[in-house]
């Protein structure tokens, strides 16, 4: 390919108003999570305020992340904006409120109950915390989430101008049994134009433009809950 053609392609990409999303939602493939929950009856469901940090990683998958002590949550403060947990909690709650308006516990009630729970990071696990949270709310189901990356577009560490990036996991737990019924996760970062030459400008369905971290998070929540098993 001649230099003139390469230069033309680069100019076209630079003039585009934005870039696509490089991210995905991945669902656990265990037998329990593959079960059909469409007929599961429940009266109340609550979203527990998001935990900050992560147990699982691409290098080392943990079989039972909800059974790990809270103290083992790894937090990368450089990639986690203040208030990310509250934003994610609201986005997930709003998503579920639209689907199940009569069964969802209000965010205000959930936050108040969660604040009153005494926690020991070395002994308590997300499962224990969610079970106590659900019992205090008389909820049948609890949605547990953890956020470990919530980075706005701009300078990040040694990069002068990095794109928005979000990574989180969401779990559905039955309060009575403490069983995890479903899990999904999102890890998304906008591609830089120079990495996307004629490669994926149509992906993402979010528009060819730079997005804010809030927009990316909203897209991620919508993507993750496409596989939510409840009717």
N, C-alpha and C positions, 0 to 999 in steps of 0.2 A: 504494500500500500504506500502510495507516494506521501511525501511530507505535507503537500498541500491538502490532501484528503484528510490526513490525521489532524491537521490544524483546524480544518473545517468542522470535523466531528467534535473536537475539544471545545470549539467556540459555541457550537449548538448546545452542548451540555452545560457550559458555564451560564448560558443565557436562560436555561430552564429555571423556573421559580423554586425548585426544590428537589428533593430526592426521595426514593422509596424507603420503606421500612425493611430492615433485615432482622426478622424475628419470627418466632414460631410458638405455638402452644403444643405442649406434649402431655399426653395422658398416660398414666400408669397402666400397665397391661396385666395386672394381677387378676385372678379369677373373681375375687370379690368385687373389684371395680368394674369388671366386665359384666357383672350381673345386671339384669333388667330391673331398674328401680322405678319404672314408670307407674307402677301400681302401688308404690309405697304411700301409705296414708300418714299424714302428720298434721297436727293442729297449730304448732308454733315452731318457728325457726328464727334463729338470731345470728347475727354476724358479730363475732368477737373482735374487738379492736386488734388491728394488725400487729403482729410481733415484728420487731426490727432485727434483721440479720438472717442468716441462712444456716441450715444444717447440711443440705445436700450440695453437691458440686458436680461438675462435668467429669472431674477426675475420679471422684469417689462417691458412688451412689449409696445412700443409707437406706436400708430396708424399711426401718420404722422411724422416720424422722419425728413423728409426734411423740415418740417415747424417749427422746433425748432430753437431758436436763437443759433448762433454759440458759444456764450458764455457758453452754457450748455453742450458743448462737454466735456466729462470726459476723462482726459489723465492720464494714469498710466505710468509715466516715467521709472519706474523700469523694465517694460516689453516691452519697445518700443525703439528699437535701433535708433540712429541718421540716418537720411536719409531714413527711412522706407517708408515715403510717396513718395519719388522720385522713389524708387525701384518698389513700387506697381503701380505707374502711368505708368512706362515704361513697366512693364509686361502686364498690361491690354491693353495699346496702341499697343504693339507688337502683342498680340493675335488678336485684332480687325483689325489691319492693314493687317494681313494675310488673313482674311476673306473678308474684304471690302477695297481693295487697292486703289480704285478710289474715295471712298467717305470719307475717314478719313482725318481729319485735322492733319497736322504734329505736333509733340510734341513741336517743337520749336515755331511755331506760337501760339499754345495753351498756352504755358508757358508765352510768351510775353504779350498776351492779359490778362491773369489772373493776372499777376504782376501789370498791370496798373489799375486794378479795385480797387477803394477805398472801404474798408470794415468797417462796424461798427458791431462788434461782438454782441452787445446788441440788435440791430435792424435787422440785416441781418440774413437770414436763408439760408441753403444750396439750397433751391428752388429758392430764390431771386438771390442768387449768380450765380447759374447755368443758370438761365434765362438771366441775364445780360451778362454772359460769352458767351452763345450761340448766343445771338443777335449780340454781337460785332464781332463774327466770322462768322455771317450769316450761322449758322449751324441749321439744322432741329432738331437734336437729340443731347443730351449731356449725357455722362456717368459720374455719380457722385459716388465717392468711399470714404470710411472712413476706416482707419486702426487704431486699438487700441491695438494690440499685435503683436510684431515682435521681438521674443527673440531667440538669438542664443543658441546652446547647450553649457552648461557650468554652472558656479555658478549663482544662482538666489535667491536673498533674503536669506532665511535661508537654502536653499537646496544647497548642495555642488556641485552637478552635475545634472542639469536638462536638459531634451531633448529640441530640437528646438520646437517652438510653434508660430503659426500665427493665427490671427483672423481679419477678415475684412468683410465689406458689400459693395455691388455694386448696383447701381440703374440706370435705364434708364429713362430719362425724355424727354418729348416733349417740345421743346422751346416755340412754339407759345401759347400753352395752359397752360404750367407749370405742366402738368399732369404726374404723375409717371406711367410708362407703365410696369415696371418689376423690380423685386428686388430679389437678392439672396445673400447668405452669406456663409462664410467658417470659421470654428473654428477647427483647427487641432493641435494636439500635439502628438509627437511620444510616444508610450507606452514604459515604462521601462520593461526590460526583466522579472523581477521578478513578474510583473503584468500580464504577458501574457503566463503563462504556458499552452501550448497546446491550447490557446484560439483563437488567430487571427493572426498567423504568415504569413498567406497567403493574408491578406488584404492590401489595400493601393496601390498595383501595382507599388510601387516605389523601391522595392528591400529590402531585409532583411539586412539593414545596417543603421548606424546612418547617417542622412542627415543634411545638413546645413539649416539655416533658409531661404536662398535664394531658395534652391531646394524645400523646403516645400511650400514656397509662390508660386512658379511656378506651383507646383502640385495643389495648392488650386485654382489658377486662371483657370487652365484647367478644374478642376472639376466644378467650378461655372458656366463657360460659356457653359457647355454642355446643359443648359436649355435656352440659349439666344434665344429669340423668333424671331429675324429677319432672313430672308432667306439669 
